[in-house]
Amino acid sequence: MAGADDLTLPLRAALFDMHTRNSREPIRLPSLNGAFPEDFLLQPPPVVPDANRLRNDILYACRHGRRTVLVTAANAGLLRLFCAQHVVDEVVGHSAEWAEGSGVSYASSCDDGCWSTCR
């Protein structure tokens, strides 16, 4: 029987390939009813990030010009992101301040689509 170490490299390669493939897929949005019909059989666990986690994720995406694992996993239907309205409002309200405070150009990151709502 193969040991756990024998599975580490193939598993890591498979996860890397899955992430790379899914990170290029278009962002999936819910239907008008708020459902993701293609996830009917798979019931992904809910994840409720706070504003700081979202800030870090967005700034990482802006700096590196690519999606994060959090967004890719949600887009692949492996988890479902939920945010309270006050968290969304905080992210939008502080986005320019956070961008400039971290060395990310707010104007260029808006052009790149990092912040979903730019003023």
N, C-alpha and C positions, 0 to 999 in steps of 0.2 A: 504494500500500500504506500502510495506517495505521501511524503510529509508535507506539512504546510509550506515549508520553504520552497518545495518544488512547484507550488501553485502561485507563488508571489509574483514572479516575473510575467507569466502569461496573464494573470488577472490584472496586473498593473497595465500591461499593454492593451488589453481589451477595454479597460475603463478609459484609458487615454484615447483610444480610437473612437469610442462611443462619445466622449466629450467633444472631441474635435469635429466629428460628424454633426452632432446636435448643435454645436455652437454656430454653425453656418446656416441653420434652418431659419426661415422667417419667424419673427415673434408671433406666437399664437395668441389670439384674443378670444374672450368668451363670446358666446352668441348674445343676441339682444336680451335673452332671458338670464344671462349671467352664467350659463353652463358651458362646459367643455364636452360636447357630445362624444368626441373621439376617446375620451377617458372614461367611458361608461363602465367598462369592466374593471379597469384599474382605478382604485380609489386612493389617490395620493394623499399622504399625510399633510395636514395643514402646518404651515410655518408662518409665524407672526413676527416679522422683524421690527425692531424699533428704528427710530429715525437715525440714530448713530450708525447702526449696521447698514442701513440703506445709503447713508452718506458715504461710508467707506467703500461700499460696493460701486457706487456711481463714480466716485473719484478714481478708483482703480481702473474702471472701464475707460474713463476719459484719458488717464495717463497712458494706458497700454493700447488703446484703440481696439479693444475686443471685449466680448461679453465675459462676465464672471461665471464661476461655477454655479452660484446661486441662481442667476438668470437662466443659464443653460439647463439646469435641472428642472426648474419650473416650466420652461418651454418644452422640455421633453416629457412633461407629465409625471415626473418622479416626485414632485411635491407641489403643493398649492400655496401660493403666497396670499396672505390676507393682511391688510393694513387698515387701521382705523383712520377715519377722515382727519383727525388732528395730527396724525403722523404724516400723512400726505401733505397737509398744510404746512407742517414744520419743515419738511424737506424742500418744498417749493419756496417757502418764505426765506429760508436761509441758504438756498443754493448758490447765489452769487457770492455771499460772504464765505461760504465753505470753499468754493472753487478758488477764489482769490487768495484765501488764507493758506491754501495747500499748494500754491504755485501752478494751479491749472487755470488757463485762460477761460473765463466764463463765456466770453463771446465765441471763441473757437469751439468750446465744448458744446455750446448750443447749436452751432452749425453742424457739428458731428452727431448730434442727436443724443448726447449723454444725458442731458436733463430733458425730461419729457415736456416740461412747461417752462419756457424762457420768457421773461418779460421784455 
